[in-house]
Amino acid sequence: MMKTLHANGDVIKADRVIKTTDAIYCYTTGIVEPIAAFTGIIDFSGYTLIEGEVWDVPEPTQEERIAAIEAAVLALL
């Protein structure tokens, strides 16, 4: 389902819209790199999704995945 991001007057449609602590990245299926990226954001008030849409969470980093696997293995021991 496409999401609609309003970014300081611009409208961007994307499959995934990821919000981090200081950035927003917009991705479309089949394209590896973001179709739009807003970095260094201090005030997010100019960035909104259409009502009812929610921000996507970032994919875990390789380090986070490894830590989760290690924790699961330790829990099994």
N, C-alpha and C positions, 0 to 999 in steps of 0.2 A: 504494500500500500504506500503510495507516494505521500510524503509529508510536505507541507508548505512552510518555509521559514521566511518571516519578514525580518529583514536585516537593514535597519536604518534607511527605510524607503525602498529597498530592493526586495524582490520576491524570488525565492529560489525553491524549486521543486526537486526533491531528492528521495531516494528510498530509505536512507538512513541519515539522521542528523544527530551527531554526537556532540554533547556539551561537556567540556572539561572545566577545570577550575579557572582557566583563562583563555579558552578558545572554543570555537565551534567548527566542526568539519562536516561537510555534506558529501555523501557518497551515492552513486547510482550503480545498480547491479551491472556487472560486466566491466566496470572501469575500476582499476586498482587505486589510482590516485584520487583524492577528493576533487569533486567538480567545483567546490568553493571552500575556502578556508578563511576564517577570521581569527587571527591570533593576537595575543597581547591585550585581550579585553579586560578592562577594569570594571566597567559598568554594563551589565547585561540587559538593561532596561530597553535598549533599542533592538533587541533580538527576541522574537516571539514566534511560537508555532501557532497554527490555527487551533482554536478551542477544541479540546478533546484529544489532541495529539500530544504525545509524550516524547521527551528526549530519549535517544538510544544511549546505552552505556558503552564505553569503549571496550574493545576486545582486551582480554588480559595480556600483559606482556609475557615474553618468554620466561622471564624470571619469576613472574607470578604463577605461571602454569607449573613450572618446576617445583616451586615451593608448595603448591597445592598437592602435587603428586607425592612429594616427599612426606607431607603431613598425612596423606592417606595411607602410605606404606607404613609409616610409624604407628598409625592407629591399628593396623592389622597385626603388628608384632606383639 
